[in-house]
Amino acid sequence: MDKEIIPTLSPVPNIDFYQYKRTLIDRFSNPHIKDNVSRICMDGASKFPKFLVPTILEEFKRGHIPHYFAFAIGAWIRYLGGYDQQNKPIILQDNLAIQHNLHILAKGTKPDVKQILSVKQIFDLLGQNQQFVQKVERVVKLFYEIGSSETLKQWINEDYNNE
């Protein structure tokens, strides 16, 4: 939030973005709030144009290739592949992704990331930024090679080492 979201926001009177961030973290850290990955990922394709893509495009305008947004999209593409790390099937509940055959493009251990990111209705112009596409391709590859937990650790470590 500090590196890729807050810098892109225009000031809002009486709103402290850093305090709001702390409130969000507290809320999502509450162990009494039960949620699951399937519900969060449900209809993800319709969420990207509203919640992620505008901020990513703003980052591009600022000359940045967002590290954590690449991770988020890469994780979703891994989810689209239809199987979890234990090779159990994942039931895709995402009409827009299915309409664009993204689940087919994401099958196997080498999803067609560039083709997925080129669906303008979902990702606008993200597929045209080769550096971003390569970053997402790399994180998807890591998800398949070393798993989710290790990918997250490595991605965070890379960010800290590049400051």
N, C-alpha and C positions, 0 to 999 in steps of 0.2 A: 504494500500500500504506500509506503514512504517513497519508494523509488519509481514506481510505474503508474500510480494512480493519482496521489495527491498533487504531484507537480503539474498534472494536466488540468487541474480544476481551477476555475475562476473563483475568486473570493466570494463568500456568501456572508452577508451581515449577520453577526451574532452566532456564527457557526465556526467552531474550532475543529478542523478536520482531524487533527491528531487526537483530540478528546473523543471524537466520534469513532475513530479507529479503535481506541482502547475499549469503548463501549461494545463495539462489534466483537472484538476478540473475547471479551468477558462473556458475552451472550453465547457465542459459539463454543466456548470452553466449558459451558455448564453441562456437567455429566447427566443431569436430569432431563435434558432435551434429547429425546431419542429421534434419530433420523437414520436413513440408510442411503447408500450410494445410488441404488436404483431410482429412488425418488428424486435425488438431486440431479442425476443425469437425464431423467425423463424429459423429453422434448428439448434437449440441449441445443439442437440446431436452431430452434426458434428463439433461444435466449442469447446466442452469440451476437446477432445484429443489434440487439438493444443494449446489452450489458458489457460486452468485451470489445467488439470490433471498433466502435468509435474511439475508445481510449487507445487501442493499438495504433490506429491510423494517426491519432494525435502524437503518439510517441514517434512514429515514422517522420512526421513533419518536423519534430524536434531533433531529428538525426539519431534516434535511438532504436535499437532492435530489442524489444522487451523480452527479457529472460524468463520471467515468471508467467507471462501470458503464453509464451511458447510452451511452457510446461503444462499449463492448464489445457490448451488445445491438444497437445500431444497425449495427455491422459485421456481426454475424451475420445480421440481417435483410437487409442488402445481399447477403450471400452466398446467402441463400435465394432471391433473385431469379432465380438460375439462369444468370447470365451475368457474366463478369468485365469488367474495364474495356476490354478489347480486343474485347468482344462475343463471346468464345468461351464455349461452354456449360460450365457447372459441373455435374457429376453429383452430385446431392444424395444423400448416404448418411445418412439420418436418419429412421428409421421413425416416430418419434413426431411429428415435424414433418409428415411426409406424411400420417399418420393424421388430423391436425387440419387438413389442407389449408393449412398455413402457406406452402408454396411457391406456392400459388395467390394467397393474400393478399399475397405479397411480389413478385409479378410486376410488371413495368413500372417506371417511374421514380418512381411515387408509391405505394409499398406502404401497405396499411392497417395502420399501426403500432398504432393503438388496438385494433383487432380482434385482432391478433396477441398483444398484451400482455394481452388479456382472456381468454386460454385459461388457466383456473385450474390445470389439471393441470401446466402448465409454469411459469407466471408468478405463481401465487397471486393476490395482490391488486394487483400492479403496475399493471394496466390501470385501476385506480380512482384512481390518483394523477395528476391532470391535469397537474401541473407536470412530473412524470417523463415522462409520455407525450409532452408537447410537446418536452421536451429530446431524447428519442429520435427523434421526428419530424424535428427540426431537423438532427440529425447524419446521419440517413439521407438527407435532402435534400442535405446537403453532399457526401456520398459520390457522389451522382449528378451534382451540379453541378461539383465541382472535383476529384474523384478521392480515392483513399485517402491518398496521401502528403500532399497539401495539407490534407485534412480533419484528419489527425492533427496537423499543425503548427498549424493554427488552433485546434483543441481544446485543445492544450497551452497555447498562448498565451492563450487565454481564461481558463484556469484560473489562470495566473500573474497575469493582470491583475485577477482578482477576489479576490485575497488581501487 
